[in-house]
Amino acid sequence: MSSTTDKIKGVGNEAAGHLKRDVGKAIGSEKLTVEGTAQELKGHAQKAMGEAKSAVKDAANKAAHRINRDL
């Protein structure tokens, strides 16, 4: 997956998980609350992965630019 895709999916999972967690709390469903929390954490991890991919890509591009500039 691309960094942008990871970030978008992460935001979606965070939102869905947050909603699921809140619904679980409202109706007293521990299972739904736990599932929502897990999905929200998955979203955080996906976003972090997207950020890391972007950082690596940016660093590689900067290094390549410096190498090409020095040739």
Residue pairs with C-beta under 8 A, 6 or more apart in sequence:
1 9
2 53
3 49
3 50
3 51
3 53
3 54
3 57
4 50
5 50
6 46
6 47
6 49
6 50
6 53
7 46
7 47
7 50
7 51
9 43
9 46
10 42
10 43
10 44
10 45
10 46
10 47
10 48
10 49
10 50
11 43
11 47
12 43
13 39
13 40
13 42
13 43
13 46
14 40
14 43
14 44
14 47
15 43
16 36
16 39
16 43
17 35
17 36
17 37
17 38
17 39
17 40
17 41
17 42
17 43
18 36
18 40
19 36
20 32
20 35
20 36
20 39
21 32
21 33
21 35
21 36
21 37
21 40
22 36
23 29
23 32
23 36
24 30
24 31
24 32
24 33
24 34
24 35
24 36
25 33
